[in-house]
Amino acid sequence: MQKFEFIELLSSHYTISELCSCLKVNRSSFYYWQKAKVIRLAKEFPDKTLIETVFNKRKKLAGYRTIRMDLENNYGVIMNTKKIIRLMNKYGMKTKVRRKNPYKEILKKTQEHSICENVLNREFKDKLPFTTLCTDITYLYYGRSEKAYLSAVKDISTGEIVAYKAARNLTMPIVLDTIEILKNKIDLKNVLLHSDQGVHYTHPKYRNLLKENNVIQSMSRKGNCIDNAPMESFFGHFKDEVDYKNCKTFEELVEKVDEYMYYYNNKRYQWSKLKMAPVEYRNHLLNVS
């Protein structure tokens, strides 16, 4: 096989006869291989095109698992994982790898006592929907170096973003409004809500609002945000996949946020969630519980 590829590579500089004679192979064998190659390429072209479509749609961030789930859910195509990997490698579809989460190193550095008890304690699995949530805030640069902020609450069991709020500034209303939005969506009684020890989450107004709604508050240890890794992971995906920096106005930014939240909850399939999107997985858990 390697000899035939070598002949094909040099065929523009030497005759096929010369190359076959030099490598001691039959010309008929080379032509048979070349014809078979054309047939193979024609057969795999539709699959390669489909994979490439999903890969480019996901801004070259999708790995083979994401592509397989997308093909199955959005195109009705069930494709073997090994085939996807082979075609991605063959046609140079290299996935951009996100940076490692620095909080894994922070985990080793502190055992300090938290302002609020760490009730979650990194127990991310075996949770029912709407029972264990985490929240955080991130910044978003847009326009001419303007800065906005995004507060979000994520359901740890399903990955669903249950509530979110974008704001121009970092004052208390961003987190208070997020809780009000959350309150209108689910029953907050005995819900565990985890955060870091940021000033918003230790503020009396925020803590009192949680108490009024019978929410169990949990906080990471100071300087150790590993317990809030699900929230950090979501923000990382958001910043990788959304062109928010190209937004010229705050209103345009909010529209981008709304679009992504819908997509993430309803269309972004997750391998660890039985290849379902968060809302679909949530409904699945509620039906089997």
Secondary structure as UniProt FT lines:
FT   HELIX           2..10
FT   TURN            11..13
FT   HELIX           16..23
FT   HELIX           27..57
FT   TURN            58..60
FT   HELIX           64..74
FT   HELIX           81..90
FT   TURN            91..92
FT   HELIX           103..106
FT   TURN            107..109
FT   TURN            121..122
FT   TURN            129..131
FT   STRAND          132..142
FT   TURN            143..145
FT   STRAND          146..155
FT   TURN            156..158
FT   STRAND          161..167
FT   HELIX           173..183
FT   TURN            184..185
FT   TURN            189..190
FT   STRAND          192..195
FT   HELIX           199..202
FT   HELIX           204..212
FT   TURN            213..214
FT   STRAND          216..219
FT   TURN            222..223
FT   HELIX           226..228
FT   HELIX           229..241
FT   HELIX           244..246
FT   HELIX           250..266
FT   HELIX           271..273
FT   TURN            274..275
FT   HELIX           278..288
//
